Amino acid sequence: MLSETCKKGYLAILKEELIQATGCTEPIAIAYCAAVLRKVLGALPEEVTAEVSGNIIKNVKSVVVPNTDGLKGLTIAVAAGLVAGRAEKQLQVISQVSEAEKAQIAEYVENTPIAIRCADTPCILDIALRGRAGTDSAYVRIANNHTNVARVERNGEVLLDKPVTASAEENLQDKSILNIHDIVLFADEVDTALLQPLLDPQIQCNSAIAEEGLRNSYGACIGSIMLDAYGRDNVKVEAAAYAAAGSDARMSGCELPVVILSGSGNQGITASLPVIRYARHLGSTQEELYRALALSDLVAIQQKAGIGRLSAYCGAISAGVGAGAGIAYLLGGREHAIAHTVSNAIAILSGTICDGAKPSCAAKIASAVNAGILGYEMYRHQTEFLRGEGIVASHVDSTISNVGRLAREGMKETDKVILQIMTGC
C-alpha cells in the first residue's frame, strides 16, 4: 500500500505538470516573457534584444506561432507577446488575439529592431529580453522552465531576482520519489475523484486537437497518412495516428489548447492519446482510463526528470514509453508487465534526436507510440531485451536512470552540432 505522503506527492507532480498551453511551448514562453516585458516597461518597446539558449532557438525556428496568420520564428514570438500578449494567461498568453492585433504584429516586426542572440548560459532553457521605450528600459529573464520568471528590472532597478542554477527541475516538485513500483501502486489505489479535474482537460483538449489534425491538412498529415495506408480498424494504428495528428496540428499553428507534460505539448499528446484511443476501443470505464492515463503521465515524467526539459534526446520517446505502459495497464498488466514494457520500449528508440519542434515531430511521435506498444507485445510474447544489451539495466528504474545519463551527459555535443546544422553557424 502506498503512503498518503507519496500519493499527495504524485498528485502534486501531476497538478504541476498537466497545464494548458496554446501553441508550441518554446515560442509561447518567449511570447510570455515579452508580455511581461511590456507590462514592466509600461509601453510597447521601440527596440528589443533577445538573448536565448540554443535549445530555445532550435525549438522556435520552424513552428508556426498561433494567432499570427501562419508566421514563424523568434522575432514573431517576441512581437506577438509584446503586441497581443496577456501576461496573466502565461502559456495561453496569445490565445486571444484580434484581427487588428494580428496585423499589428506583422507591422511591428517590419518596423521595430528585434535583435536575436544565442546566449552563453549553462541553462538549457533561458530567455532574456531587454526593451527600450523613450528613456525607459526593462529586462525580463525566464530560466529553466517555461514560466519561471527569474529576474525583472526597470530602468536598472531590480524588481525581482531569483537564484538560478543549471537545474531544469529548479523550483519544481521533487521527482526523485517517482519509481515504477510506486507509480503502479498509485494508479491502483488513488481516489479517481482526485484525478478527474487533472485528467479531464487532458482527455478533452488533446482529443480535440487530434480530431482537428485529422479533419484538416496540417504539417505533413502523418496521422491521416497512417490511417489511409495501414487501415482505420486497427487500434494500434489509431493510437499512433491520433497522437501524430495532434502534433501536426500543434506544430502548424492550430489555435486549440493542449494539456502539456514536462513542459511539452507533444509529450502531453503522446502520453495521453494512445491510452485514450485504447480505452475507447476496449470499452474501458472512465475510472480505468483515469488510472491508466495517470500511470502513463507519471512514467513519462519519471524519464524526463532525468533528461531535462529540453535536450538533444527526443522527449516524445519518453512519452511513447509512458503510453505503452498505460496501454499495458489497460490490458490488465501490472508491475511486472509494465516494468518489462518500459525497459523494452526504451531499448527500441533510445537516442532519437530532437532537432527542434517542427512537422517531423509527428512522425517521431508515431514511432514512439509504436515502440511503446511493441514493448508490451514483447512482454506478452515472453521475450525481452536483457541487462547489458545497450543501455538496458537489471532493473527498470536503473534503465530509466541510464536514459537520463545518456541525454544529459552523452548528448551535449550532439545538441551543439544539431544547432550548428540548423542555423548554419
C-alpha positions in Angstrom: 0.0 0.0 0.0 1.3 3.4 -1.0 1.7 6.0 1.8 -0.5 9.1 1.8 2.6 11.3 1.7 3.6 9.6 -1.6 0.1 9.8 -3.0 0.0 13.5 -2.3 3.4 13.9 -3.8 2.4 12.2 -7.0 -0.8 14.2 -7.2 1.2 17.4 -6.8 3.5 16.4 -9.6 0.6 15.8 -11.9 -1.0 19.1 -10.9 2.2 20.9 -11.7 2.9 19.2 -15.0 -0.6 19.0 -16.5 -1.3 22.6 -17.6 -2.9 24.0 -20.7 -0.9 25.8 -23.4 -1.8 27.2 -26.7 1.0 26.7 -29.2 4.4 25.1 -29.0 5.7 25.9 -25.5 9.1 27.4 -26.5 7.7 30.3 -28.7 4.9 30.7 -26.2 7.5 31.0 -23.4 9.1 33.8 -25.5 5.7 35.4 -26.0 5.0 35.2 -22.3 8.4 36.8 -21.5 7.6 39.5 -24.0 4.2 40.2 -22.4 5.8 40.5 -19.0 8.4 42.9 -20.5 5.8 45.2 -21.9 3.9 45.2 -18.6 7.0 46.1 -16.7 8.1 48.8 -19.3 4.6 50.2 -19.4 4.8 50.7 -23.2 5.4 48.9 -26.4 9.3 48.8 -26.9 10.9 50.8 -29.7 13.7 48.2 -29.8 14.2 44.8 -28.3 17.2 42.5 -27.7 16.6 38.8 -27.1 19.3 36.5 -25.7 18.1 32.9 -25.7 19.7 29.5 -25.2 20.4 27.3 -28.2 17.6 24.9 -27.4 15.1 27.7 -27.5 16.4 28.7 -31.0 16.1 25.1 -32.1 12.5 24.7 -30.9 11.2 28.0 -32.1 12.8 28.2 -35.6 10.4 26.0 -37.6 7.0 26.1 -35.8 4.0 28.4 -36.5 3.2 30.9 -33.7 -0.6 30.7 -33.1 -2.8 33.6 -34.0 -0.2 35.3 -36.3 -1.7 34.2 -39.6 0.9 31.4 -40.2 4.1 33.3 -39.2 7.1 31.5 -37.7 10.2 32.2 -35.7 11.7 34.1 -32.8 11.0 37.6 -33.8 7.4 36.7 -34.5 7.1 35.1 -31.0 8.6 38.3 -29.4 6.3 40.6 -31.4 3.2 38.5 -30.7 3.8 38.7 -26.9 4.6 42.4 -27.0 1.6 43.4 -29.1 -1.1 41.0 -28.1 0.1 39.1 -25.1 -1.9 38.8 -21.8 0.8 38.0 -19.3 -1.6 36.8 -16.7 -2.5 33.9 -19.0 1.0 32.5 -19.0 1.3 29.7 -21.6 -2.0 30.8 -23.1 -0.6 34.3 -23.4 -1.6 34.7 -27.1 -4.7 32.5 -27.1 -6.9 35.6 -27.7 -5.6 37.8 -30.5 -7.9 40.1 -32.5 -7.6 40.6 -36.3 -6.4 44.1 -35.7 -3.6 42.8 -33.4 -2.6 40.2 -35.9 -2.0 42.9 -38.4 -0.2 45.0 -35.8 2.2 42.0 -35.0 3.3 41.9 -38.7 3.7 45.7 -38.8 5.7 45.7 -35.5 8.1 43.1 -36.8 8.7 45.1 -40.0 9.3 48.4 -38.3 11.0 47.5 -35.0 14.6 46.4 -34.5 14.5 43.0 -32.7 18.0 41.5 -32.3 18.3 37.8 -31.5 21.5 36.4 -29.9 22.4 32.9 -28.7 23.1 33.3 -25.0 26.2 31.9 -23.3 24.4 30.2 -20.5 24.5 27.0 -18.5 20.7 26.8 -18.5 19.2 24.7 -21.3 16.0 26.8 -21.2 16.9 30.5 -21.0 15.1 33.5 -22.4 16.2 37.1 -21.6 14.5 40.1 -23.2 15.5 43.7 -22.9 13.4 46.5 -24.3 13.5 50.3 -24.5 10.8 52.9 -25.0 12.0 56.5 -24.9 14.2 56.9 -21.9 12.7 53.9 -20.1 14.1 50.4 -20.3 13.1 47.0 -18.9 14.6 43.5 -18.7 12.9 40.1 -18.0 14.5 36.7 -17.8 12.8 33.3 -17.8 15.0 30.3 -16.9 14.8 26.5 -16.5 11.1 26.1 -17.0 8.7 27.9 -19.3 7.0 30.3 -16.8 9.8 30.7 -14.2 10.4 34.5 -14.3 13.8 34.7 -12.6 14.7 38.4 -13.0 12.9 41.6 -13.7 14.4 45.1 -14.0 13.1 48.5 -14.8 15.4 51.4 -15.5 18.2 49.5 -13.8 16.2 48.8 -10.7 16.0 45.1 -9.8 12.3 44.3 -9.1 12.7 40.5 -8.9 15.8 38.3 -8.6 15.6 34.6 -8.0 18.7 32.5 -7.7 19.2 30.4 -10.9 21.2 27.2 -11.2 21.6 25.0 -14.2 18.9 22.6 -12.9 15.9 22.1 -15.2 13.9 21.0 -12.1 14.6 24.1 -10.1 11.6 25.3 -8.1 9.6 22.3 -9.2 8.2 19.3 -7.3 10.6 16.6 -6.2 10.6 13.9 -8.9 13.0 11.6 -7.1 10.0 10.0 -5.4 9.0 8.5 -8.8 9.6 4.8 -9.4 7.8 2.2 -11.4 6.7 0.1 -8.3 5.1 3.1 -6.6 3.6 4.5 -9.8 1.7 1.3 -10.3 0.6 1.3 -6.7 -0.6 4.9 -7.1 -2.5 4.0 -10.3 -4.2 1.1 -8.4 -5.0 3.0 -5.2 -5.6 6.7 -5.9 -9.1 8.1 -5.5 -10.0 8.8 -9.1 -12.1 11.8 -7.9 -8.8 13.5 -7.3 -7.6 12.6 -10.8 -10.7 13.8 -12.6 -10.0 17.6 -12.5 -6.4 17.0 -13.6 -7.1 14.5 -16.4 -10.4 15.6 -17.9 -8.8 18.6 -19.5 -6.0 16.4 -20.9 -8.6 14.0 -22.4 -10.8 16.7 -23.8 -8.2 19.2 -25.1 -5.8 16.6 -26.6 -8.6 14.6 -28.2 -10.0 17.8 -29.8 -6.7 18.8 -31.4 -6.2 15.3 -32.7 -9.6 15.4 -34.3 -8.8 18.8 -35.8 -5.5 17.4 -37.1 -7.3 14.5 -38.9 -10.0 16.8 -40.3 -7.6 19.3 -41.9 -4.3 19.4 -43.7 -1.7 20.4 -41.0 2.0 19.8 -41.4 2.9 16.5 -43.0 -0.5 15.0 -42.3 1.1 11.9 -40.7 -2.0 10.8 -38.8 -4.2 10.8 -41.9 -1.5 9.0 -44.0 -1.2 6.3 -41.3 -4.9 5.7 -41.2 -5.2 5.6 -45.1 -2.1 3.4 -45.5 -2.5 1.0 -42.6 -6.2 0.8 -42.0 -8.8 2.6 -39.8 -9.9 -0.5 -38.0 -6.7 -1.3 -36.1 -6.4 0.2 -32.7 -2.6 0.1 -32.8 -2.6 2.3 -35.9 -5.3 4.5 -34.5 -3.3 5.1 -31.3 -0.2 6.3 -33.2 -2.2 8.2 -35.8 -4.2 10.3 -33.4 -1.1 11.3 -31.5 0.7 12.2 -34.7 -2.3 14.2 -35.9 -2.4 16.2 -32.7 1.2 17.1 -33.1 0.9 18.0 -36.7 -1.9 20.5 -35.9 0.0 22.0 -33.0 3.3 22.4 -34.9 1.4 24.1 -37.7 -0.2 26.8 -35.6 -3.5 25.3 -34.6 -5.1 27.6 -32.0 -6.7 24.9 -29.9 -5.1 24.4 -26.4 -3.2 21.3 -25.5 -2.5 19.9 -22.0 1.2 19.6 -21.8 3.5 17.3 -19.9 7.1 18.0 -18.7 6.8 21.4 -20.4 5.9 19.9 -23.8 2.6 19.7 -25.7 3.9 17.0 -27.9 4.7 14.9 -24.8 1.3 15.6 -23.4 -0.3 14.5 -26.6 1.9 11.4 -26.9 1.4 10.2 -23.3 -2.4 10.6 -23.5 -4.0 10.0 -26.9 -2.9 6.4 -27.4 -4.2 5.5 -24.0 -7.5 7.3 -24.6 -8.0 5.5 -28.0 -7.2 2.1 -26.5 -9.6 2.8 -23.6 -12.4 3.6 -26.1 -11.6 0.5 -28.2 -11.6 -1.7 -25.2 -14.8 -0.2 -23.7 -12.9 0.7 -20.5 -14.6 2.6 -17.8 -13.8 6.2 -17.1 -12.1 5.1 -13.8 -9.9 2.7 -15.7 -9.0 5.4 -18.2 -8.0 7.8 -15.4 -5.8 5.2 -13.7 -4.1 4.2 -16.9 -3.6 7.8 -18.0 -2.1 8.8 -14.7 0.3 5.9 -14.9 1.3 6.9 -18.5 1.9 10.5 -17.5 4.0 9.6 -14.4 6.1 7.1 -16.3 6.8 9.8 -18.9 7.6 12.4 -16.2 10.0 10.0 -14.4 12.0 9.6 -17.6 12.0 13.4 -18.4 13.0 14.3 -14.9 16.4 12.8 -15.6 16.7 14.0 -19.1 15.7 17.7 -18.6 13.0 20.0 -20.0 15.0 20.5 -23.3 17.6 18.1 -24.7 19.1 16.6 -27.8 17.1 13.5 -26.7 13.6 13.5 -28.3 11.0 13.8 -25.5 8.3 12.1 -27.5 10.2 8.8 -27.0 9.7 9.1 -23.2 6.1 9.9 -23.7 5.6 7.0 -26.1 7.2 4.7 -23.5 4.7 6.1 -21.0 1.8 5.4 -23.4 3.0 1.8 -23.8 2.9 1.4 -20.0 -0.6 2.9 -19.8 -1.9 0.6 -22.6 -0.3 -2.4 -20.8 -2.2 -1.3 -17.6 -5.5 -1.0 -19.5 -4.9 -4.6 -20.9 -4.5 -5.9 -17.3 -0.8 -5.7 -16.9 0.6 -4.6 -13.5 4.1 -4.0 -12.2 5.9 -7.0 -13.9 4.3 -6.3 -17.3 4.8 -2.5 -17.0 8.4 -2.8 -16.0 9.2 -5.0 -19.0 7.1 -2.8 -21.3 9.1 0.3 -20.2 12.5 -1.4 -20.5 11.8 -2.9 -23.9 10.4 0.3 -25.3 13.3 2.4 -24.0 15.7 0.0 -25.7 13.9 0.3 -29.1 14.2 4.0 -29.7 16.7 5.5 -27.2 18.9 8.1 -28.7 16.4 9.5 -31.2 17.5 13.1 -31.6 15.5 16.3 -31.0 16.3 18.6 -33.9 13.7 21.2 -32.9 9.9 21.5 -32.9 8.5 21.0 -36.4 6.2 18.8 -38.5 8.5 15.8 -38.4 7.8 15.6 -34.7 4.5 13.9 -35.7 6.4 11.1 -37.4 8.7 10.6 -34.4 5.6 10.5 -32.1 4.1 7.8 -34.2 7.3 5.8 -34.0 7.5 6.3 -30.2 3.9 5.1 -29.7 4.6 2.0 -31.8 7.7 1.4 -29.7 5.7 1.6 -26.5 3.1 -0.9 -27.9 5.8 -3.2 -29.2 7.4 -3.1 -25.8 4.2 -4.6 -24.3 3.8 -7.1 -27.1 7.3 -8.4 -26.4 6.4 -8.9 -22.8 3.2 -10.7 -23.8 5.1 -13.0 -26.1 7.6 -13.7 -23.2 10.6 -12.0 -24.8 12.7 -9.1 -23.6 15.9 -7.1 -24.0 18.3 -8.2 -21.4 20.7 -6.5 -19.0 23.8 -5.3 -20.7 22.2 -5.1 -24.1 22.8 -1.5 -24.8 21.6 0.7 -22.0 19.2 -1.8 -20.5 19.9 -2.5 -16.8 18.8 -5.2 -14.5 16.0 -3.1 -13.1 13.6 -0.8 -14.9 14.3 2.3 -12.7 18.0 1.8 -13.4 17.3 1.7 -17.2 15.4 4.9 -16.8 18.4 6.4 -15.0 20.6 5.4 -17.8 18.4 7.3 -20.3 18.8 10.4 -18.2 22.6 10.0 -18.2 22.6 9.4 -21.9 20.7 12.6 -22.6 22.4 14.8 -20.0 26.0 13.7 -20.5 26.2 11.8 -23.7 24.2 14.1 -26.0 25.6 17.5 -25.0 27.8 17.7 -28.1 25.0 16.3 -30.2 22.9 19.3 -29.2 25.6 21.7 -30.3 26.0 20.0 -33.7 22.3 20.0 -34.3 22.1 23.7 -33.6 25.1 24.4 -35.9 23.4 22.4 -38.7 20.1 24.2 -38.2 21.5 27.7 -38.1 24.5 27.3 -40.4 26.8 28.7 -37.8 
